[in-house]
Amino acid sequence: MNIRKITTLALIMASSAIFAQDTIKVIPVQAKLPKRELTQREVLDSIKASFIHDNIAKCIDSMWMKELASLDLYNELTFDIKNIDVDQKVDYELPTELLKERLKALDEKSPFNIEYNQGLENVIKSFLKNRKRSFERLIGISQYYFPMFEESLAAQNIPLEIKYLSVVESALNPRAVSRVGATGLWQFMYQTGKQYGLKVDTYVDERSDPLKASNAATQYMKNMYAIFGDWDLVLASYNTGPGNVAKAIRRSGGKQNYWNIRPFLHKETQGYVPAFLATMYIFEYHKEHGIKPARAVAHHFATDTVMIKRAMTFKQIADLMDVSVAELQFLNPSYKREVVPFISGQKHFLRLPVDKIAVFTSNEDKIYAYADYEANRREKPFEKTMLASSNSGSSANVKYHKVRRGESLSKISNRYGITIAELKKWNHLRSSKAPLGRNLKIYVADYTNSDIASNENKATNEADTAVVASNSNKLFKEEKVVAYKDVVKYYKVRKGDNLGEISGKYGVSVAEVKKWNKLKSNNIALGANLKIIKNERVVTTVRKEVKAEKAIIDNKVETAVASNDNNGDSTEEIGDYYEVQRGDNLFSIAKKFNVSLEDLKKWNNLDDLHVQTGSKLALANKDENTVTEAPKTETKIVEHKVRKGEYLGTIAKKYNVTLTEIKEWNDMEDNNVKLGQTLIVSKKEVAINEAKSSKKESIAASDRNAVKTYYVKKGDSLFSIAKKYPGVSISDIKKWNGIKNESLKPGMKLKINNG
């Protein structure tokens, strides 16, 4: 028995190790560097590493959230309401006289007819005896939902106590679904939801949207009150329908008080209003009964929405924004399939914590680029194959290619217009190295033979494509010229915008925006068009005449170099520049030459992941050998003394900073400030002026000369690298390179100050 358990455990561990990393197709890299596979995690990290981060607050604990918002509360309360016997006495320590006093106090401040009766006392005692822990959780969740409900109810002049009805209806679970299909916090049926403007489709169910469903429920209450003129009867009609309430009124002989028509209502509705009143009582007097509310799962004022411009899954958003999927489910319950869709002509919004909104809006292009990258990795229907189309009448053929010295899978696949994955699949190849001397099977179609011929011609004499003959006498060579020009753009100010956010979006300073638009203060008018001047990269094609003899010699030399590769390695040589081919992207180029995405962007002054076909990318830093020491800086702190009438919001606005920044600088847990309190309202890194004496300059020069660069190899650690440089410690290396942990990646560039 023990042997079976050990064997099973070993198999599970082995399978988990195999499927632990989702890898991307391998592309040949530089010969001198070790081959490695770029994982999806590294692609994700490379994008997130370039994010512009605001101060990130702690994410909500997903396990705690699942506990608070689980459906067991809904099932328990629904069962109680359907099966509770209001006439059965319950043994619980709550004096009847004290209960009468409290109910009278509730009646005085409520439009409901709250009068003591034995049935209501039994329901209250039953809840207190059997559901005390449930109410601890419900009161904790209510801190997120009740402000939304109260805002909607107040707008239509509906009693605010109606908010307790959502507790009875759904136990504050937006994904609750009854046995007959009623859905959401307010338990709307499909047809009723449609009647009140709640959209339901494959991706979205607005009955689960807290704001939209609350507005619909408020409108329903208003309509029912216009019919019955009594809030108790409005509650009964919400549960059983206005028709059944009208029948009960007629059967009771025309009586119009809930407690008088109650015997003529359905059994569930007979316990419905008492359950509502009991819930109101427990929420209002929970402290008196020793009920300690669970901590708030979230606060609505600490969240905001952003419109999504591309379909994204909760998993993608969670990975990019460092929030849990459970948190996204809680904040966006109307998305049924955990996907925020993008449909032309419709607007869909994503709710996130406020601090994450700033990160999202500042990095939208990178976030959507990652979503595109994920989408491109999925298998597409009717994907291009090498089999012939039945409409064209051509048939599929099999060709064989013998691998010669110096050829790689990349070169062979380009020659025949196929992918490396197809080549490996057809020939059952496990590695990305071309097997020397082997005949590789290649499936082609008749209509592609001319393309193959052109590919072969291109592969054998690749340099000829750069030389274009305009006539028999002159030859021209096309070159790509990269220039940087100032481009004027205009931004229309929207509600909630400020100069800090707008300048951050375009990568310019607030002072520049004020200068371009002749602004004297930081106040901007809604709808104003702000001028933004950006220095953008422009690529143009220039044709230059070359001598025929020089062009032929260059072609022969390049062809000889390509064919005279005697080392048999299938990897491609790295040059100083790479011309972007059709279908290339920054990820594939970085993988191809085994350089980091950040270095590639830095060397070419790229702000995003987009590259233009035909443009030339630098593959190394020209100034790599001249290592300059970064200017020394000091932290400049500005303080503010709290005056009478000031609060954290006005102070933040005065100094053009965020509440999160002030709270972090002053180690504050809430927004409360005291009169006379000294707050740090600005922290800036300011360069120290070192041009005071020639002696300091000579010292700085000697320090710069002592700086060396070390490229991390496979198997390296901080300890092994530190041993190579006497007098250098691990902490020194971490300090010089801004490393927080001890994880290293092959190819990483480290600065070593060995002076």
N, C-alpha and C positions, 0 to 999 in steps of 0.2 A: 504493500500500500504506500509506504514512504517513497519507494523508487518511482512509482507512478506520479506522485505529487512533484517530486524533484524534476522528473522528465518534463512534465507539463509546464512547470515554472520556467525551465530552461528554454523551451520552445517559445513561450510568451515573450521572454526577454530578447531572444534572437529576432523575433518578428518585429518587435518595437524598435530595435536598433536599425533594422533594414528600412522601415518606413518612417523613420524619425525626421528625415530631411526631404522636402520636396524640391528636387533639383531641376535646373534648367539645362537645355541642350548644351553640350560642350562645344566650344569653338576654339580652333587652334590658337595658341598664344606664342609669345616670344620664346625662342629656343633656349636662351640663357636662363630663363626663370622657370621654376617648377610649375607643372601643369596643376590646375585645380578647378573644381567646379563651383560656379557662382550659385549659391543657394537663393531661394526666394526670400529667406530671412535677410540676406545681405542686400538684396535689391531694395527691400522695404526699409532697412536701416539706412541705406544710402540716401533715400528720399527724405526720411525723417531727420537725418543729420543736417540737411540743408534748410530745415524749417526755421522760420522766425518765431521764436517762442516768447510768449508772455509768461508770467509766473504761474506755474501749474499747481492748482490746489489738489488735495488728496481726492482720489476717485472713491466713489461709494462702494462699499464692500458688497460684492455680488451675492455672496451667500446670505448675508444679512437681509439684502433686498428680497431675495427669493422667499426667505422666511416671513417677512412682513406682508408680501403681496401674494402669498400662496392661495390657491383656490379652496383650501380646507375650511377657511373662515366662511366663505360664501356657502359652501355645502352645509356647514353646521347651522348657520343662521336661517337658511332657507328651510331646513328640516324643522327647526324650532317653530318658525312662523306657521308652517303647515300643520304641525301636530300638537302645538301647545294647547293645553286645556286651561282656559282662563278661570274655570270654576274650581280647579283643584288647588287647595291651600298648600303653601310652601313654608317649611320651617326655616326661617332666617331671622337673625337678630336685627330687626328694623322696626322700631315702635310705630304703630299705626298713626298715632297723633303727630309724631315727628314727620312722617310721610305726608300727612294731610297739610301741614304747614308749608312744606317744600313745594308740593303740587300747587298750593294756592299762590305761592310766590311766582312760580312758573306761569300760572294762568294770568297773573297781573301784567306781565311783560310780553305776553304772546296773544295773537289773535285766535288761537285754537281754544276749544272748549275743554280745558283741562280740569276735570272735577274728579274727586276721589271716588272710586268704587272698588269693590272687592276684587273684581276681575283684573283691574289695572295693577292693584297691589300684588296679586299673585304673579303676574308677568314680570314686574320689576324684581321681585324677590327671586324668581326663577333665573333671570339673567344674572343677578348678582351672585347667586349660589353656584351656577353651572358654567357661566361664560365670563368670569372676571378676567382671566388671562387673555381671552379673545378681545376684550375691550381695551386692554393695555396696548395691544398691537394696533387696533383700529384707531385709537386716539393718536398714536404715533403717525400712522399713514395720513390721517385727516389734516395734519399740519401742512401737507403738500396740496391737497385737493380743496379744502374748505375756502381758502381765499379766492379761488377761481369761481366756486359756486356762489359765494356771497356777492362777488362783483356782478355776475350775471343776474342774480335774483334782485339785487338793488336797482339795476338798470330798468327793470320792468315793474318795480314797486311790489314785489312778491315778498311775503314774510321770509326772513333769513333762516328761520327754523326749518324751512323745507330742506335745507342742506342735510339734515339728519335722515331724510328719506333715502338718500343714496346708500347709507349704511345698511338700511333694511333691504333695499333692492339688490345690491351687489356686493355688500361687505367691502366697498371701496376698491373693487377689482375691475379695471376697465376691460379685461378679457373674459369676464364672467359670461357664461351662456347658459340659459335655463333649458329645461327639458323640451320646451316648445319653441326654442330658438330666439328668445329675447336676449339681447346682447348689450354689453357695456355697463358703465357706471349707473345709468338710469334705465337699463333693461328695456330698450326699445325693440318692438317687433319690426320685422322687415318693412311691411307696408306702412306702419306708422312712422318709421324713420324716414322713408321716402316722402311721405306726406309733409313732414316738417323739414325737408331739404337736406337730409343726411345721405351722402353718396355711399353706395356699397358696390364695389366691383372686385375683380380678382385680386388686386393688390391692396386696396384701401377699404376699410370699414369705418366710416366716420361715426358710427354709433359708439365706437370705442375711443373717440377723440374727446378728452375731457371738456375742452372749451366749446366745441360745436354741439356736443350732446347736451351740455348744460344749457346752452341757449335754446335748444329745441325743447328741453324739459320745462324751462321757464315759460316759453310760449304756450305749451300745453296747459300748464297750471293756470295761466291767465285766461285762456279760453274756457276752461272748466269752471273757473270762479264766476265768469260771466253767465254761466248756465245755472249753477246751484247757489251761489252767493254764500257758501259756507265752506271753510277750509277743511273741516273734517270730512265732508262729503267729497271734496276735491281729491283728498288722499284716497278715499275708498274707490273713486272712479279711476284713479291712476292704476289701481291694482286690478279691478274687475271690469272696468269699462263703464262709461256713462249710462249705457242702456240697462245694465244690471242694477245700477243704483236707482234709476227711475222705476224699475219694476219693484224693488224693495220698498220704495216710498209708497207706491200704489197699494201693495199688499199690506202695509202697516196702517192703512187707512188715511194716508196723507201726511203722516208725521215726517219731519224733516231734520231731526236730530240723529246723529250717527248711532248713539247708544240705544235709541228707540227703534231704529230700523235694522239694527245689527242682527237680530235673530232671523231676518229674512234674506240675509246676504250669504254668499258661499262661505264654506268653512274657513278657507284660507284668508278671505277678506275679514272674517270675524276676528282673527288674530292679528290682522295687518296694522290697523290703527293703534291698538294697545302696544304692539311691538314698537311702533314709531314713537309713541309717548314715553315708553320705557327707555328707549335709546336716548331720547332727549334728556330724560331725568339723569341717566348714568353719566352722560357727557358733562352735564352741568354740575353734578355733585360727585364726580369721581374721586376728588381729594378726600371728601368726607368718608368715603368707603374704602380708603387705602389703596385705590387703583393708581399705580404709577405708570404713566404713559411711556411706551417705548420711544427711543430716540427717533427724531424725525428722519424719515428716509431721504428727504430732500426738501428744499424750499422753492416754491414757484418763482419767487423774485430773483433767485440765484440761477435761473435758466433763461435762455433766449433761443430764437429760431433763426435759421438761415435757409434761403431758398436753394434747392439742389438743382444743378444744371446738367447732371448726368446720372444715369441710374447707378446706384451703389448698394452693396449689401451691408448689413449690420457688421458682418465679420470684417470687411475691408475698413469700415469706419473705425471699428474698435481697434484694429491693428495700428492704424495711422494716428489716431487721436489718444491712444493709451487710456481708453475707457473700456469697461466690460460690456459684453453683449447684453447681459442682464440689465445694466443701467440704461442702455439704448432701448430695450424693450419696455422698461418702465416709463421712460420719458416720451416714447413714440408708440403707444399701444395701437394706434389705428392702422399701422402697417402689418398686415396679416402674415406675410411671407418673409418677414425680416429683410425686406428690400425696399429702398426708397426709389420708386420708379421715376422715369423721365418720359413724359408723354407730351407731344406737341400740343400747344394751346392750353395746357393745364399747368398749375403751379403746385409743387409739393415742397413742404418745409420739413427740416430736420431740427428737433429740439435738442440742445446740448447745454451743459453747464456754461455759465457766462465766460469763464476763463478759457474754455475750449473754443468758444465762438471766435475769439480773437485769433487763435492759432489757425482755425479753419479758413477764415476770410483772408488771412495774410498769405496762405499757401494753397489757394484753390487750384491753381494751375498744376502744381505738383501732385496734389491729391487726385485730381482727375486723370493726370498722366499715369498714376499708379493703377487706377481703375481700368484705363485702357490697356495697360500692360497685362493685368489680370484677365481681361476679356480676350486678348489676343492669344493667350495661352490655352484657352478652351478650344475643344474640337468644334469646327464649324460644319453645318450641314452643306452637302454638295461641294465639299472641299475639292480643290484642283487635284486631279490625279493624272497619271501618265497614260491611262487607258483611253482609247479612241472613243469619240462621241458617236453614238449610233446614227445621229442625224447626218453627220458628214460622210458616213459610209466608209471611213478609214478604219483599219484594224490595228491592234496593238502588236508591237514587235519586241523582240528581246535582243539586246546588243551585249557584247562582252568587251570589257576594257581591261587590258593588262597593265598593272601598276608598274610604273617605271621609277627609277631612282629620282628622288627629289619631289615626287608628286605627293599631294596631301588629299584627304577626302574633300576638303573645301574646294581645292582646285578642280578635282574631278567632277564634283556636283555642279560647280559653276559652268563647266564645259558642256554638260548635257542639259543644263537648265532644270535640275532637280534639287531637292533638299538633302542635307546630310543625313537627316533622320530616315528618309526613304532609302538612301543608299545603304545605310546600316541595316535597315529592316530587311531589304531584299537579299542581303548577303550574310545575315546573321552575325554581324560584327558587334562585339561588345565594347571595344575601345575605339577611340577616335583617331588611331594611327592607321595609315594606309598600309596594308600588307604587301610588301615588295614582291613582285613577280606573280601575284595571284590574279586570275581573271575574274573581274567583278561583273555580276549580272546587273543589267540596266534595262528597265522597261521604258520604251519610247513608242510614240505613235507616228504614223506616216506623215501627218501634217506638221510634225516638228523636225523633220529631217533637215530642212533648210535652216532652221534655227540652230540645230546642232552644228551644222557646217560653219555658220557664222560664229558660234561660240568657240569652235576649235581654232578658227582663224584668229579670233580675239585672244585666245589663250597663248598661241604660239608667238604672236607678234603684237603684244599688248601696247607697246609704245607707239605703234602706228596710229592708234586711235586719237592720240593727242595732236597729231600733225594732220592738218586739213589742207588739201590742195585746192586753191581757188581757180587756178588754170595750170597749163603745162609748164609755165616759167617760174611761178612763185609758190612758196609754201608758207603756211601760217600756223602758228601754235597758239592754242587757247589757254589763257591763264585766269585764275580766279583772284580777284583783288578784294580784300576785306578793308572796309573803311568804317569809321564811326562818325555819325552825323547827328546834330541836334534835331529832334522831331518834336513839333508842338502838338500836344493833345489837350483835350478838354474833358473835364469831369463835372457832371451835374450833381450838385449836393443833394443828398437824400436825408430823410428824417433820421436823426440819431447820429449823423456824421460829425466828426470834428477834425481839425487840421492834423492832429497827431495820427489818426487812422488813415487819412487820405495820403499824407506824405509817406507813411510806412508802406502803403499799397504800391506806390510807384518808386520807392527807394530813393526819395529825395528828402531834404530837411524841411522843417516847418518854416524856417527863415526864408528859404528859397521860394516856397509857395507864396508867402506873404509879399516877397519882393516882386515876383512875377505878376501878382494880382493887385499890387499897391494897397495891401491891407495894413491897417494901423494896429489892429487888435486881433485876437484869436477867434473872435466871433465871425461866423459865416452865415449868410442868408440861405434859407431853404430854397432849392431850385436854382441857385446861382451856378454859372458855368465857370469853373476855375481853370486857368491856364496852367498846364504842366509841361515842362520842357525836359525831355529824356534824351540822353545820348545813346542811340541805338546802333547796332551792328548792321551794316549794309554790304552785301556781296554783289559784285558786278563782274562780268566776263569781258576780258580784254583780248583782242586778237593781235598777235605780234608776228611780223614777218621774220622767218629764219632762213638761213642759207641751206640749200638742198644738201650740200656735202656734209654739213654739220649734223643735220637731221638724220641722214642715213647712218653716219658713224655712231651717233647716240643710240639709234635703234639697234645696231649690231652689238654694241657693247652691252646694252640692257638685256638683249636676247641671250648673249653668251653667258652673262652672269646668272640668268634664270635657269639655263639648261645645264650649267656647269656646277650644280650643287652636289658635291661629292659626299656630304655627311649623311645622307639618307634620312634626315629628320623631316617629319611632316609638318613642322611648325613654320609660321611665316616670320620673315625678318621684320624687325621694327625699324622704321625710319624716323626722320625728324618731323615729317608731316604726313597726313593721311587725307586723301580726297574722298569725301562722303559719297557713297554709291546709293543708288536707288534701293530703298528698303532698309537702309541703315538707320539706327537710332543710337543715342548716346550710350545706352546700356550695352548694345552689341559691340560697339567700338571699344568701350572700356574693357569688356571681357576678351575681345580679340587680341588686344595688346597688353593685357594683364596690368592695367593701371586703374587707379581708383576713379570713381565717378567725380568726386570732388576735385581731384587734381586736374582732370580733363576740363572741367568747367573753369577752373582757376586759370589754367594756361591759356585758355581761349576767350577769357572774359565773357563767359556765358551766364545769363541770369536764369535760364530755365533749361528744360530737357530737349528743346526743339533744335534740330540742325537742318540746314538747307542742303539739298542734293547738289553736289558739285563743289561745295565749299571745302577749304583745306583746314584741317585741324592740327594744331601743334601737339605732338605726342611726348614732349619733354619740356622742361623748363629751361629756357635759354640762359637764364641767370642763375642756374643751379649751383655753379661753382663759386659764385660770389654771394656768400651768405652774409646778410646784414642783420645786425642785432635790432630787434624791435625797440622803438623809443621807450624810455622809462616813463611810467605814469604814476600818478598819485590820485587817491580818491578824494574828491571835493564834496563836502557835505553841507547842505543848506538846512537850517532848522527853523521851526515856526512855533511860536508860543500861542496856545489856544486862547482866543478872546471870547467875550460874552456873545452868545447867539451863534457861534460857529459850530459846525458839525463836520464830520469827515468828508462828506460829499462836496461842500463848498470849499474846503481846504484843498482837496484834490483838483478841483476845477481851477482854483486860483493859480496853482503851480503847474497846471497842464500835465498831471500824472494820474495814474489809475488808483482806485481804492486798494486793489490788490498789492500794488507796489508800496504804498504807505504802510499797509498792515505788515508786510514782510520786513520792511526796514525797521519797524518799531516793535516786532514780535507781538502783534496784536491778534487776538482770537475773534474779536467782534468789532463793530463799528462805533462803539461808545468812546467818547473822549471827555476829559475833565477840564474845567476852567483852569488856565494857567499851566496846563501840561505842555511840555516841550516835545515836539515831534520832528523827526527827520523827514523832510519833504523832497529831498533831491540827493541823489548819489551819482556823481559823474567821474569817469576816468579822465584826468587831465594830464597831458604830456608835460614833463619837466624840462625847462629850458636848460640845456647842457652846454650851450655855446658861450660860456663865460670865460673860458681860458683855453689856450692851446694845449695845456697839459691834459685836461679832461678829454679833448679830442683825440690825443695820441693814445690815451688809455683805452678809449672806446674802440680805436682802430685795432689795437693789439688784441682786444677781446674778440673782435669780429674775426680776426685771422685765426683765432684759436677754435672757432666753431667748426665742427665737422659734421658730415651727414652719414648716417648708417642706414642701410636698407635691410629690413628684417627678412631673414631666411626661414625656411620651413624648419621647425623644431627649436627655434630661438625662444628664449625667455628673457625677462628683464635681468634676472640674476646672471645668465650666461653673457649677456651683452655688457653688463657693468664690469665683469671680470676682465674683459678685453681692454678696458681703459683704466689704468691705475689711478686711484684717488677718486673714482666716480662711483657713487652709490645708486641704488635702485630709486631712492627718493629723489635724487638729483635728476635722473632721466625722466621720471614722472613729472617733476616740476617744470623742466625745460620744454616738455612736449604737451603739457596740459592733459596728462593721462590720469584718470581717476581710479581705474582698476588695473590689473596686471595682465589683461588679455591682449595679445598681439596677433596681427594678421600678416602673412607673408606679403612682401612688397611694400609694407608700411615704411615711411621715411621718418627717421628719428634724428633729432638735433642733439649732438654731443659737444658740450663745452669742455674741452680738454686742456684749457690754458693754464 
